[in-house]
Amino acid sequence: MSDIENPIFCALDLRDLNAAVALANDLRGSIGGIKLGMEFFYTHGGEGYLKVAQAGLPIFLDLKFHDIPNTVAGAVRALLPLEPALLTLHISGGSAMMSAARSAAQDAKTPPALIGVSVLTSLNEDDLGQMGVSGSVQNQVSTLARLAQSAGLDGAVCSPMEIEQLRANCGEKFQLIVPGIRPEGADTQDQKRVMTPRQARDLGANILVIGRPIVQADDPVAAAQDIVKSLG
């Protein structure tokens, strides 16, 4: 995924399947891919996924697996027929879980990129402290990213604030998937660690996950195209 020309992946976590399919088709040519998360997949399942996939865009299936190694490996194998471009799992599940997922993914003719979730972008240091995690968000993200890399994962999800540090620590080949992206002047809503698309791309993000600023725009296609233009 490192050679993708358009780094914008639109989060289409919509309850209305017809609207999601129509929007995926409308956005084709304006974005680089689509992110489908728990809300979409638990509502519409594999059948809904395949309808969106007909738009012909790479799909980032963001289900954030976190369970014992055998269960996660089975979940990865179950999803391989859908041919997602990327799958997520929580790094905090541990090295054995991530290694099991990596082995399971190799059963695919074209294995999906496995991306580790570090610290959710809705969390800050106060939130981590409540969970018994001491130190800064950046230190925790860095620790988890190095663990994911050592377990053979292809990249990590991080907030824009950790891009520069992870790029330095993990090298150029490690993929950085970045939510918490908001165009200049957009509402940050429930995200606590945000940045503009141009800032995140310039720091070294590979994929920029953007949902509401596109999906909730009066003209989603124009909104997506404006974001791409803002990248220069």
N, C-alpha and C positions, 0 to 999 in steps of 0.2 A: 504493500500500500504506500510505500515511501515515494513512489514516482507519480502519484496521483496529481493531475494538473489542477483540479479544482478541489481545495481542501474543505469546502463547506458541505457538511452532512446535516440535513434537516431532520429534526426529531418530529416524527409523525405519530405521536402517541394519542391518536384520536379514537373515541368510542364509536364514531360513525364510520364504518368500513368504506362505504361508497365515497364519502368525503375524502378519506385517506387515499384511496385508489385514484380518485380524480386529481387530487393535489399532487400526488407522485408523478402522474403523467404530465400535469401542467408544468412542474418544476424541472422535468427532464431537459437537459441542456443548460440549465441555470445553476445547478448544484452538482457536487461530485458524488453524492450518495445519500442514503436515507438511514436514520437511526430508528429502530423499533424497540421499545422497551417493554417492561412488565405489563403496564396497563393495556397496551395494544395486544400483546401476545396472549395474555390471560383472558382477554375479551374475545379475540378472533381466532387464536390458535394458528396452526400451520396452514390452514386453508386461507385465512386472511393474509398471512405472510406471503403466500404464493401469488395472491392477487396483486399485492403491492409490488412484488418482485417482477411482475410482467412489464413494469415501466422500464426495466433494463438497467437499473442503477445498482451499484454495490450496496449491500445491506449490512449495517452494523447492528447485530442482534444483542441487545444490552439486557441480559437477564441476571447478571451478577450472581453466578453460582457460588454457594458457600455451604459445604456439607462435607461428609467424610469422603475420602478419595474415591472409593468404589462408586458411590452414588453420583459424584460429579462426573466421573469418567463415563458412566452410563448415560447421563444427561447429554453430554457432548456427543456421544455416538448417536443418540436419538435424533439430534438436530442436524447431523451431517447431510442427510438427504435434501435439506432445504438449501444447502450451499451458501451459508452466510459468509460474507467477506471477513467479518470480525465477530468474536464472541468475548463476553466479559466474565470474569470470576473475581471474587474478593481475595486479595493477596493475603489477608488475615486468616484465610483458611489453611495456610501453611504450605511448606515446600512439597510435602507428599501429595497433597491435593492438587497442586499446580502441575506437578510432574505426571500425575495420573491423567489429568486433562490433556496435557501435551501428547502423551502416548495415544490416548483415544482419538485425538484429532488427526493423527497420522493415518488413520483408517480411510480418510477421504482421499479421493484422487487429487483434489486441490484443497489441502487443509486450510481451514480458516485461521486468520491471525488470532492468537489468544492474548487478550489484553487484561492486565490486572487492575482492579479498582483499588486505589490507595485510600485517600481520605475524601469522603463525599464533599462536594463543593458547597453543600448547605451547612457544613460544620466549621467552627472556628476553635480557638484554643480553649475557650470556656467549655465548649461541648466536649472536647477531648478530655479535659480535666475531670468532668463529671463521670467519664467512663474509666477513669484511673490511668489515663495516658499522660505522662508528664512530658514537659518539653514543648517545643513549638510545633505548629502544623507542618512547617517546612521540613523539620528534622524527621517527623514521623513519615511524611510522604517519601523522603529520600531513603529512609531505612526500608520501607516497604518496596519501593521501586527496585532497589538493589537485590532484595530477596526474590522478587519476581524475575529479574534478569538472570539470577543464578539458577533459578528453577527452569529456565528455558522459555519463558514467555516472550512474546514479540514486542510488548510495549506495556504502557500503563496509562490509566486515566489520571489526570491531575488537573488542578485548577491552574489558571493562567499565572498565578503567583509563583508556582513551582517549576515553570518551564525551564527557565535559565539554569537553575541548579541541577535539574535532572538531565538536561542536555549535556552539561559539563561532567556529571558523575557517570552517566550511562552511555555516552557516546552517540554518534550520529545515526547508527542503525536502529537504535531503540525507539520505537514509535511512541509519540506522545499524543494522546487523544484528549482534547481539551473542551469540556463544557464550561459553563459560566461565561459564555461569550455574549456580550451585549453591544450592539452598534452604539455609536456616540449618541447620548441623550435618551437611550431606551431605559425603561423601568427595570431595576435589578431584581424585583420580585423576591423569591425565596433564596436567591443565590447570595452568598456572603463574600465570595472571592471572585471578582469579575474583572474583565478587561475587554477592550475593543478588539475586533477581528484583526486589524492591521498590527496592533501591538503584539498580540499573541503569535501571529504568523512570523513576525520579524524576530521574535525571541526563539523560535525554533519549533513551534507546534506543527504536527503533521496533519491532523484533522481537527477542525473546529466544529463542534456540535452546537447548532443553533436551532431552537424550536420556536418559542412564542413570538419573537420578533419577526419571524417569517410567517408562521401559521396564522397568527392573529392579525396580521396586517390587512388593510383594506384590499391591497393588491399583492398577494404573496410572491408572485413571479417578479414584480418590480422590486419588492423588498429584497429578494434574494440577489437579483442582479445588482442592486445598489451596494450590497455587502461585498460582492465579488469585485466591483469597481473600486471600493474603498481599499482593497488590498494592493492596488496599484498594478 
